[in-house]
Amino acid sequence: MEYRELGKTGMSLSSVSLGASSLGGVFHSLKEENGIRTVYTALENGINFIDVSPYYGHLKAETLLGKALKGIDRQRYYLSTKVGRYGKDGLNLWDYSGARATASVYESMERLQVDYVDLINVHDIEFADLEQVCNETLPALVELRDRGIARHVGITNLTLRHFQYVIDHVPPGTVESILSFCHYCLNDDALADYLDYFEAQGVGVINASPFAMGLLTTRGAPEWHPAPRPLQHVCQKAAAYCRSKGTSIEPLALSYAAGNPRIATTLFSTTRPEAVLNNIRWAREPLDQDLLREVRAILAPRFRDTWLNS
């Protein structure tokens, strides 16, 4: 496994990491024992970073992850969770107040059965008042960082320009990392435009959704996927082309997304131990440049198409 530094945090992360959204049954139902085995498989095969949120499965993912991590040496992994986005009784909720952020961290630690988190993120700031994030949410998290409850502070977001706005409007060193999703994958590499800026600010970069939330898979995007239909269509064509060449699109997608050394880690989410092993293997394999060029040509008409979060 390759390990890369996350900005100036001092954390050296595995090049691929485990996103725990699936542990909340976000995409498919799961058996608890399968989720726990998935976490064990990741840790036993070199993955050392796990990202979760109280929003995932409306507390279910954190609760299951806490069960999986119980009894595992705390020095074996870095743990990231989030504040700001929640859910209850099937409803999505948002609260970016400083008081709620502080309480949320302690609640998350209780579910996760840990006494500190390595990284605390403001979740999906595209839903927030950015002024509140700058003046209330982040200062609350910095206070927890000063007290050792959270070791590092970051933000997550779909809309790339929001990252720069927040970083530019808070004291230097407030934001130590960003987590971007669906913007460094085969069909959209817009995150690359911001890497110089993040490096100049000393901010580490986490990439998520190497398969673009299912767009870049043999199965194809789920019904709920927010991508525009023309983008879904060219991704289906790209997947079919890979099948015609005797392979699938998933190895190419993972190898590409995890291959940029300027990005500390790429998060994937699964509840299947065999998928963990596949992703680790694909990250190690050399990128097939010929196939990449051919697939990129198919995706070109809708390259960097994006969508609003939901």
N, C-alpha and C positions, 0 to 999 in steps of 0.2 A: 504494500500500500504506500502511495506517495502522500506526504504530509506537507502542508503549506501554512505559512503564517497568516493569521487574520489581522491585517493592519498592524497596529501597535499594541494589540492586546496581550501579546505574549503567548497566545493560544496557537498551537500548531495542529491544524485540523486535517483529518483524512480527506483526500480529494473528492470522495463521495461520502455522503452522510445520510442518516436516516431521518426522514420527515415523518412524524408520528400522527399525521392527520388521519391516516387509514385506521389507526388503532381506535379511533372514535366511531368507526363504522360510517365514515363520511361518504365513501364511494361504494363500499359493499359491506354487507353484514359479515361478521367474523365470529369465530369461536375464540374465547379468551385464551385458551392454551396455545392457539396458533399465533396470536399476537405476541405472547410472551416468548415463544420459541423464535419468532422473528427478531425480537430485540436481542436475545442471546446469540443468535447466528451473526447479527451485525457486529456485536462486540467481540465475539470470538474470532472474527475474520478481519480485524484491523480497523473497523469503523469506530471512531472515538467521539463523534458529535451527534447529538440527538436534539431535534427541534420539535416543540409541541406548543399548544396553546389551550387555554380554557375554552376557547370557541370550538375546538375540534370535537365533534360529537357532543357538544354542550356538556363538558367536564369529563366525558367518558374516556377520552384519550389520555388525559393526565392521570386519571385514576388507574387505568390499566397499566400505563407506563410505570407508575409508582410501584405497582405490584411486581412488575418485571425487574425493576432495578433494586428492589429490596434485597439486601444481603450481598450485592455486588460492590466491590471496592470502589468508593467514590472517586478515587484517583484514576480509574480506568476510562472515564468518559467526561466530556463537557456537555452540560445540559442548558438548553435555551428554552424559555417560554415567553409569553407575551401578555400585554395588557391592552385594554381599550375596546376589544371586540369580544362579545359574549353571546350566550344564548340560553333560553329557558322555555320549557314547555313547547318546544318546536319553533320558537320565535327567535330571530336574530336581534341582538341588542348591542348598542354602542354606548360607551361612557368613558370619555377621555379626561375626566376630572382627576386632579392630583390625589384626592382622598380615595377615590375608587381604585386608582392605579396602585397606590400603596397597599390597600387592603387586598387587592387581587394577588399581589406577589406572595403575601403570607398564605393566602388560601391555596395558591398553586403549590407552594412548598409543602403544605400539609398533604395535599393529594399525592404529590410526587415523593413524599417521605424523605425529603432532604432538608438540610438547614441552610443552604444557600443555593443560588443559581449562578451559573457562569455567565450567562448573557440574558438580559431582560430587554425585550423589544416592545416598542409601541406598534401595535398591530394594524396593518392596512390603513395607513394615514390618509389615503384617498377619501375615506369616509369621514374624516375629522375636520374640524376647524383648525387649520394649520397654526394659527396664532395661539390657540389653546395648547396644541402640542408643544410649541416652542416655549410658552410662558408658564405652563402649568404641569402638563404630563411629564415632560422630560426633566424639569427641575425636581419633581417628586422622585423620579427614578435615580437621578444623580445623588439625592440624599440617601437613598438606599445603598447606592454604590459606596458612598463615603462611610457608611456603617458596616460594609462588608456583607450585606444581605444579598446583593447582586454584585458580581465582580465587574461586569461590563454592561454598557448600554448601547442599544441599537434601535433602528426603525425598519419597518417592513412596508411594502408599498407596490402597487402595480404601475402607477403613473410616475415615470422616471423623473420628470422635472421637479416633482415634489421633494425628492431627496435633496437636491441642490438647494431648494428654497429653505428647507428646515436647517440644513447644515450651515447655510450662510446667515441664519438669523438666531443662532444660539452661540454661546461662548465656545471657543475652540476646545476640542477634546470632549465636548458633551456627547456627541454621537461618535461611537467608536467603530460601528459596523452598520452596513445596510444589508437587507435581504430583499432581493428582487426576484420575481417569478415570471416565467413565460417570456422573458426578454433576452435570454441567451440560449437559444435552441436552434434547430435547423431552419425554422421558418421565420425567425426573428432574432437578430443579434444587436438590437438597439442599445442594450446595456453597454456594449463595447464603446459607444460614443462618450460614456461618462467615466471610463476607467482612469483616464489621465487626471480628471478632477478629483476622484476619490483618492487616488494615490497622493496627489498634492496636499490633500487635507489629512492624510494619515488614516483614512477610513478603510477598513477591511470590507471585502465584498463576498457575500454569500449568494449563490445562484440556486434557484429552485425550479421545479417542473421541467426537467430535461425533455419530457415527452409532451410538453405543452398541454397538460391536464388531459391527456388521452388523444390529442390530435395526431401525434406521431407514434401511433401504435398500429399493429395489425388489426386489432379489434375496431379501432376508430373511436372518434369522440362520443362520449355519452350524450343522451338526449338533452340533458340540461346545459351542455357546453355553450358558453356565451359567444364563441367565435362566429363571425359572419359566415354564411353558407358558402360563398365563393372560396374562402380560406379553407373551410372543411373539405371542400371538393378537391382542391389541389393537394392537400395532405393525403387524402384517400388515394389519389393518383400516384403520389410518391411512394406510399406504402405498397401499392400494387406493383409498382416498378421494382421495388426491392424484392418482392416475392418472385417476380419473373427472373431475377438474377440469382435465385436459389438461397436467398437470405431473408431477413426481416428488417424492418426499419429501426427497431428498437436498439440493436447494437450500435448502429451508426449514430443515432440520436444521442445515446448516452456517451459514447466516445467523444463526440463533438463537444457536447455541453461541459464535460469534465476535463477537457483537454487544454483549457486556457490557464497557464500558470499564474496569470494575474488575478484569477478568481480563486479564493481560498478553498471553497468546497461547493459541491453541487448536491442538493438534497433531492432524494427520491423517496416516494412513500409506497409501502406495500405491507401486506399482512402475510406474505408467503416467504418462508425461509429460502426457497429455491430462487425466488426473484432477487433476494438480497445477494446471493452468490453470483447470479447472472450479471447483475449490475456491477459488482466488484470486478468480475472478469472482464466485462466490456470496457471498463475504465482503464484497465491495464493494456488492452490490445491497441496496436497502432491504428490510427484513423485511416480508413480506406479513402484515400484522396480521390481516386477515380470515381468511386460511387458517390462520394460527397459532391463532386462537381456535377454529376448527372442528376442527382436528386435536387440540388440547388437550382438547376435549370428548370425542373418541373415546378418548383415552388416560386420561381421568380415573379410570375404575374401577381402574386399576393404577398410577396416578401415584405416583412415588417408590418403587415396588417395587424391591428390589435383590436381591443374591445374595452368597453367600460366594465368595471367590476360589478358584481351583483351580490 
